[in-house]
């Protein structure tokens, strides 16, 4: 039986049709003054307020019945202990094992891999400490000053997001990221760097990704403008991170410069592995482990907390309610802190590459919506861009507001006046975050009585009733960032269990890469284009 024909699903469908879907949240808050307290969960330094959703106790009970019907608790145990949950590739998805730094409480296959994980982190720490101490030298004997991470997808988005977020940490080396296949980033960056003091990190799970290897070849060519000895070039200016030591050796990277992870680490979950090498360079191994410990705290909560008080479970179930029963198919990620600029992009990959599926685990086409379209931006910029659609557009959108309550990074700026000014700006950010979620919920009811007359116009009408969550971090740190990312990983898994899909493969991505190679052969090597469709033939002939 398909999940959308199941008793629990039908019960929720009936609830949605009974008038709950159309009831305005303003009424719910008027009827229940304690609503904000009841629909909130706190874990250590992270707080979730999900009261601004079109739900009540009956809906929550129905969603928990659906979770139990889908055997969610058992699926959670299967995930964290290392059972095969990636059906199509016949392997576990053990990113949580990377975060069990102490190894305590870990069972099953997750416990068996701990020695391998520890071994790679030890090697990674040796390299990181050597570079940060200025002891890793380039070909001329000068210390490395710039490290360039060449990767794409999970090998780029995670490290880029975290290193930008943890700006308070001053790295002894400058970090740069290259991901674009068109050469623009590479060309622009290399003109600013010195071959003597630049180190490249090639990060690729398969070490066959054309985007990464084409940029790596360009980097090698640039180095060879100054370095004739290829052995010195590879030993002192390249580090590889991959699951394939054979491919790294074939490319020329010496074994001592190779960091490994494993095929049970999905690309979009790989920043917890040696792919997080740039993160460790930025914050040191201590900071890197603090991030892992924060994620592990969320892992343990996910594995042990009752479903009704489980933050990832509740967030996932509320999303299912919005998508499948309220017909809301778009979600905005709205951080109110510029340090989280790349968080929406990171979550776009995590969510849409995981749950952008239309076939269930049995290989059958599903007849219900699965993954929402996800996008986002730092709040103040978003307010001056797409918030118009959120407030007065024709479609419903759910939103996640994310904000740190405190700023502990301002003391690095000298001067009491400047410090006070920066704290004032932070309070402005908090005010905007709370105000926007309030208006999205209440609509016209949020307009003060003194302004009602000036808003008496159809052009200034705000319907409200747009659902949202607010996630508050005590402060933005390696620990809380680890907790936040792990929260979204597990929330995404919860949704996949309800929808009966495998969130750990990405065959759509793989097909695009395969077809691109075939197309490249036609463009670059003169292979006939006759086998392509008429539109693609015309485009390629125009290029030629």
C-alpha positions in Angstrom: 0.0 0.0 0.0 1.3 3.4 -0.9 1.8 5.7 2.0 -0.8 8.2 0.7 -3.4 5.4 0.8 -2.5 4.5 4.4 -4.8 5.1 7.4 -2.6 7.6 9.0 -2.2 9.6 5.8 -6.0 9.5 5.2 -6.6 10.8 8.7 -4.4 13.8 8.1 -6.0 14.4 4.8 -9.4 14.5 6.5 -8.1 16.9 9.1 -6.8 19.2 6.4 -10.2 19.2 4.7 -12.0 19.8 7.9 -11.1 23.5 7.9 -7.7 23.4 9.7 -5.9 24.1 6.4 -7.9 27.4 6.0 -7.9 28.5 9.6 -5.8 31.6 10.1 -2.9 31.4 12.6 -4.1 34.7 14.2 -7.1 32.7 15.5 -4.9 30.0 16.9 -2.8 32.4 18.9 -5.9 34.3 20.1 -7.4 31.0 21.3 -4.3 29.6 22.9 -2.0 32.2 24.6 0.4 29.5 25.6 0.8 28.2 22.0 4.3 29.6 21.6 5.5 27.8 24.7 3.9 24.5 23.8 5.1 24.4 20.2 8.8 24.9 21.0 11.8 22.6 21.8 15.2 23.5 23.2 18.4 21.4 23.0 21.5 22.8 24.6 22.3 26.0 22.7 19.6 25.6 20.0 16.0 26.5 20.2 13.1 25.8 17.8 9.9 27.7 17.7 7.4 26.0 15.4 4.3 27.7 16.7 3.9 29.8 13.5 2.7 26.8 11.5 -0.9 25.9 10.7 -1.0 23.0 13.2 -2.8 22.1 16.4 -2.6 19.1 18.8 -4.8 17.0 16.5 -2.5 17.6 13.5 0.6 16.8 15.6 -0.9 13.6 16.9 -1.8 12.6 13.4 1.7 13.3 12.2 3.2 11.3 15.0 0.8 8.4 14.1 2.1 8.7 10.5 5.7 8.5 11.8 4.9 5.4 13.8 3.1 3.8 10.9 6.2 4.4 8.7 8.4 2.8 11.5 10.5 6.0 11.8 12.1 5.0 15.1 13.5 1.8 13.6 14.7 3.7 10.5 16.6 6.1 12.8 18.3 3.2 14.6 19.2 1.6 11.2 20.8 4.9 10.1 22.9 5.6 13.1 24.1 2.0 13.6 25.3 1.6 10.0 22.7 -0.7 8.5 22.2 -0.5 4.7 19.8 2.4 4.2 21.1 3.3 0.8 19.2 0.5 -1.1 20.2 1.3 -4.6 23.9 1.4 -3.8 23.8 -1.3 -1.1 25.6 0.6 1.6 25.0 2.5 4.8 25.0 6.3 5.2 27.3 6.7 8.2 28.0 10.4 8.3 27.0 10.2 12.0 29.9 7.8 12.7 32.3 10.5 11.6 31.0 12.7 14.5 31.2 10.0 17.2 34.7 11.3 18.2 34.7 9.6 21.5 33.2 6.4 20.2 30.9 6.1 23.2 27.5 4.7 22.7 28.2 3.7 19.1 27.1 0.3 18.0 26.9 -1.9 14.9 28.9 -1.2 11.9 29.2 2.4 13.0 31.5 1.1 15.9 33.5 -1.0 13.5 34.6 2.0 11.4 35.8 4.2 14.3 39.4 3.1 14.1 39.5 4.0 10.4 38.0 7.4 11.1 40.4 8.0 13.9 43.4 7.1 11.7 42.4 9.6 9.0 41.7 12.4 11.5 45.2 11.8 13.1 46.8 12.1 9.7 44.7 15.1 8.9 45.7 16.8 12.2 49.4 16.3 11.4 49.1 18.0 8.0 46.8 20.8 9.3 49.2 21.5 12.2 52.2 21.6 9.9 50.6 24.1 7.6 49.2 26.3 10.3 52.6 26.4 12.0 54.3 27.5 8.8 56.3 24.3 8.5 54.8 23.1 5.2 57.1 24.7 2.6 56.7 25.3 -1.1 59.3 24.4 -3.7 61.5 27.4 -2.9 61.5 26.7 0.9 59.0 29.5 1.7 56.0 28.7 4.1 52.6 28.1 2.5 50.5 31.2 2.8 47.5 30.4 0.5 45.5 27.1 0.3 43.1 26.6 -2.6 40.4 24.0 -2.3 39.4 22.6 -5.7 36.1 20.7 -5.5 32.5 20.8 -6.5 29.2 20.0 -4.8 29.7 18.6 -1.3 33.5 19.0 -1.7 33.0 22.7 -2.0 29.7 23.9 -0.5 30.3 22.5 3.0 33.8 23.8 3.6 33.0 27.1 1.9 29.9 27.6 4.1 31.6 26.7 7.4 34.8 28.7 6.8 32.8 31.7 5.9 30.5 31.3 8.9 33.3 30.9 11.5 35.0 34.2 10.6 36.0 35.0 14.2 38.7 32.4 13.8 41.8 34.0 12.2 43.6 31.4 10.1 47.3 31.6 9.6 46.8 30.8 5.9 44.4 32.4 3.4 41.8 30.0 2.1 40.3 30.1 -1.4 37.7 28.0 -3.2 37.4 26.9 -6.8 34.4 25.0 -8.1 33.3 26.5 -11.4 34.2 24.4 -14.5 34.3 27.4 -16.8 37.7 28.5 -15.6 36.6 32.0 -14.5 37.3 31.4 -10.8 40.6 29.7 -11.5 41.9 32.4 -13.9 40.9 35.3 -11.6 42.4 33.7 -8.5 45.7 32.5 -9.9 46.6 36.1 -11.0 46.6 37.0 -7.3 48.7 34.1 -6.0 52.4 33.2 -5.8 53.5 29.7 -7.0 56.1 29.6 -4.3 53.6 29.7 -1.4 50.4 28.2 -2.8 49.1 24.7 -1.9 46.2 23.1 -3.7 43.7 20.6 -2.2 42.0 18.4 -4.7 38.7 17.2 -3.1 36.7 14.6 -5.0 34.9 11.5 -3.8 35.6 9.5 -7.0 38.6 11.6 -8.2 37.1 11.4 -11.7 34.9 14.5 -11.5 35.6 16.5 -14.7 35.0 19.8 -13.0 37.6 19.2 -10.3 40.2 17.6 -12.5 40.0 20.2 -15.2 40.7 22.9 -12.6 43.5 20.8 -11.1 45.2 20.5 -14.5 45.1 24.2 -14.9 46.6 24.6 -11.4 49.3 22.2 -12.3 50.1 24.0 -15.5 50.3 27.3 -13.6 52.7 25.8 -11.1 54.9 24.4 -13.9 55.5 27.9 -15.2 57.9 28.2 -12.2 58.6 24.6 -11.1 60.3 22.1 -13.5 60.7 19.2 -11.0 57.3 17.4 -11.1 58.1 15.3 -8.0 58.7 18.4 -6.0 55.6 20.0 -7.5 53.3 17.2 -6.4 54.9 16.6 -3.0 54.9 20.2 -1.9 52.0 21.8 -3.7 49.1 19.2 -3.8 47.0 17.3 -1.3 44.3 14.9 -2.3 41.1 14.0 -0.5 39.1 11.1 -1.9 37.8 7.6 -1.5 40.1 6.5 -4.3 43.8 6.3 -3.3 44.6 4.5 -6.6 43.2 7.5 -8.6 45.1 10.0 -6.5 48.4 8.1 -7.0 47.7 7.8 -10.8 47.3 11.6 -10.9 50.6 12.0 -9.2 49.7 12.8 -5.6 52.1 11.0 -3.2 50.6 8.7 -0.6 51.8 10.9 2.3 49.7 13.7 0.9 46.5 11.6 0.5 43.6 11.9 2.9 40.9 9.2 2.7 37.2 8.8 3.4 34.8 6.1 2.4 32.0 5.2 0.1 29.5 5.2 3.0 30.0 9.0 3.3 27.7 10.7 0.8 29.1 13.7 -1.0 26.7 16.1 0.6 27.6 14.7 4.1 31.3 14.7 3.5 32.4 17.9 5.3 32.5 15.9 8.5 35.3 13.8 7.0 38.7 14.8 5.6 36.7 16.8 3.0 36.5 19.3 6.0 40.3 19.8 5.7 39.8 23.5 4.8 37.6 23.9 7.9 40.4 22.5 10.1 42.9 24.9 8.5 40.6 27.8 9.3 39.6 26.9 12.9 42.3 24.3 13.8 41.7 20.7 14.7 40.2 21.8 18.0 37.6 23.9 16.3 36.9 21.1 13.8 36.3 18.6 16.6 34.0 21.1 18.3 31.9 21.2 15.1 31.8 17.4 15.2 30.9 17.3 18.8 28.0 19.7 18.2 26.7 17.5 15.4 27.2 14.4 17.6 25.0 16.1 20.3 22.2 16.4 17.7 22.8 12.8 16.5 22.3 11.5 20.1 19.2 13.7 20.5 17.8 12.3 17.2 18.5 8.7 18.2 17.2 8.9 21.8 14.6 11.7 22.2 10.9 10.8 22.1 9.5 11.6 18.7 7.2 14.3 20.1 10.2 16.1 21.6 12.7 15.4 18.8 13.7 18.5 16.9 14.6 16.9 13.5 11.5 14.7 13.7 9.1 17.6 14.4 10.7 19.8 11.7 10.4 17.0 9.2 6.8 16.1 10.1 5.7 19.7 9.9 7.3 20.0 6.5 5.4 16.9 5.4 2.2 18.5 6.7 2.9 21.7 4.8 3.9 19.9 1.5 1.4 17.1 1.3 -1.6 18.4 3.1 -1.5 22.2 2.8 -0.2 22.1 -0.8 2.9 24.2 -0.1 5.8 23.3 -2.3 8.4 26.0 -1.8 10.7 26.8 1.2 12.9 29.8 2.0 16.0 29.5 4.2 16.5 32.9 5.9 19.5 33.4 8.1 19.8 36.8 9.8 23.5 36.8 10.1 25.8 37.6 7.1 28.3 34.9 8.3 25.6 32.4 7.2 25.6 33.7 3.6 26.3 30.3 2.1 24.0 28.3 4.4 21.0 28.4 1.9 23.2 27.1 -0.9 24.4 24.3 1.3 20.9 23.3 2.3 19.7 23.4 -1.3 22.1 20.6 -2.1 21.4 18.7 1.1 17.6 18.7 0.7 17.0 18.7 -3.1 19.7 16.2 -4.0 18.5 13.9 -1.2 14.7 14.1 -1.6 14.3 15.3 -5.2 13.0 11.8 -6.1 9.8 10.6 -7.8 10.3 6.8 -7.2 10.0 5.0 -3.9 12.3 2.4 -2.5 10.3 -0.3 -4.3 11.1 1.4 -7.6 7.5 2.5 -8.1 6.5 6.0 -9.2 5.0 8.0 -6.3 1.7 9.8 -6.6 2.4 12.5 -4.0 4.8 15.4 -3.7 8.2 14.8 -2.1 10.8 17.5 -2.0 10.0 21.3 -1.9 11.8 23.8 -4.1 14.3 25.3 -1.7 16.1 28.6 -1.9 17.2 31.4 0.4 19.4 34.4 1.2 20.7 36.4 4.2 17.6 38.1 5.6 18.2 41.8 4.9 19.1 41.2 1.3 16.1 38.8 0.9 13.8 41.4 2.4 14.7 43.7 -0.5 14.3 40.9 -3.1 11.9 38.0 -2.8 10.0 38.9 0.4 7.6 40.8 -1.9 6.5 37.3 -3.1 6.3 35.9 0.4 4.1 38.7 1.6 1.9 39.4 -1.4 2.5 36.7 -3.9 -0.1 34.2 -5.2 1.5 31.0 -3.7 2.1 29.8 -0.2 5.8 29.5 1.0 7.1 28.0 4.2 10.2 29.6 5.7 12.9 28.9 8.3 14.3 31.9 10.1 17.7 31.3 11.6 19.4 33.7 13.9 22.1 33.8 16.7 20.9 35.5 19.9 24.3 36.8 20.9 27.4 38.0 19.1 30.7 37.1 20.7 32.9 38.2 17.9 32.7 42.0 18.2 35.4 42.3 20.9 38.0 41.9 18.2 37.1 45.4 17.1 38.8 48.1 19.1 36.9 51.0 20.6 33.8 51.0 22.9 31.8 53.2 20.5 32.4 50.8 17.6 31.5 47.8 19.7 28.2 49.5 20.9 27.4 50.3 17.3 27.9 46.7 16.1 25.7 45.4 18.9 23.0 47.9 17.9 23.2 46.5 14.4 22.8 43.0 15.7 19.7 44.0 17.6 18.4 45.5 14.3 18.9 42.1 12.7 17.0 40.3 15.5 14.2 42.9 15.2 13.9 42.4 11.5 13.9 38.6 11.8 11.1 38.6 14.4 9.1 41.3 12.6 9.2 39.5 9.3 8.0 36.2 10.7 5.3 38.0 12.5 4.0 39.7 9.4 4.1 36.5 7.4 2.0 34.9 10.1 -0.5 37.7 10.9 -0.7 39.7 7.7 -2.8 42.8 8.1 -3.4 42.1 11.8 0.3 43.0 12.4 -0.3 46.6 11.2 -0.4 49.0 14.2 -3.7 50.8 14.8 -2.0 54.1 14.1 -1.2 53.0 10.6 -4.4 51.2 9.7 -5.8 54.2 7.7 -2.7 54.5 5.5 -2.8 50.8 4.7 -6.5 50.8 3.6 -5.7 49.9 0.1 -5.9 46.6 -2.0 -2.2 47.3 -2.9 -1.2 47.2 0.7 -3.1 44.1 1.8 -1.2 41.3 3.5 -3.0 38.0 3.7 -0.5 36.4 6.2 -0.9 32.8 7.3 2.4 31.9 5.8 4.0 29.2 8.0 7.5 29.5 9.4 9.9 28.1 11.9 12.4 30.2 13.9 15.6 28.6 14.9 17.7 30.5 17.5 21.3 29.7 18.3 22.8 31.0 21.5 25.7 32.2 19.4 27.3 31.2 16.1 30.1 28.8 16.9 31.7 25.6 15.6 29.5 23.7 18.0 26.2 25.3 17.2 26.9 25.2 13.5 27.5 21.5 13.8 24.2 21.1 15.6 22.4 23.1 13.0 23.7 21.2 10.0 23.1 17.8 11.6 19.5 19.0 12.4 18.8 19.6 8.8 20.4 16.3 7.7 18.2 14.3 10.1 15.1 16.4 9.2 15.7 15.5 5.6 16.0 11.8 6.5 12.7 12.0 8.4 10.9 13.3 5.4 12.4 10.5 3.2 11.1 7.8 5.6 7.6 9.3 5.4 7.8 9.5 1.6 9.4 6.0 1.3 12.3 7.2 -0.8 16.0 6.7 -0.7 17.7 10.0 0.2 21.2 8.8 -0.2 21.6 8.2 -4.0 21.7 10.9 -6.7 21.3 9.2 -10.1 20.0 12.4 -11.7 23.3 14.0 -10.9 25.3 11.1 -12.3 23.3 11.0 -15.6 24.1 14.7 -16.2 27.8 14.1 -15.8 27.7 11.1 -18.2 25.9 13.0 -20.9 28.2 16.0 -20.5 31.2 13.8 -21.3 29.6 12.6 -24.5 28.7 16.1 -25.5 32.2 17.3 -24.8 33.6 14.7 -27.2 31.5 16.2 -29.9 32.6 19.8 -29.1 36.3 19.3 -28.5 37.2 16.2 -30.5 35.1 16.6 -33.6 32.9 13.5 -33.0 29.7 13.6 -35.0 26.7 15.3 -33.5 24.2 13.3 -35.5 23.1 11.1 -32.6 21.8 14.2 -30.6 18.4 15.7 -30.7 17.7 18.5 -33.2 18.0 21.3 -30.7 21.3 20.1 -29.2 22.7 19.5 -32.7 21.8 23.1 -33.7 23.4 24.5 -30.5 26.7 22.5 -31.0 26.9 23.3 -34.7 26.6 27.0 -33.8 29.5 26.6 -31.4 31.6 24.8 -34.0 
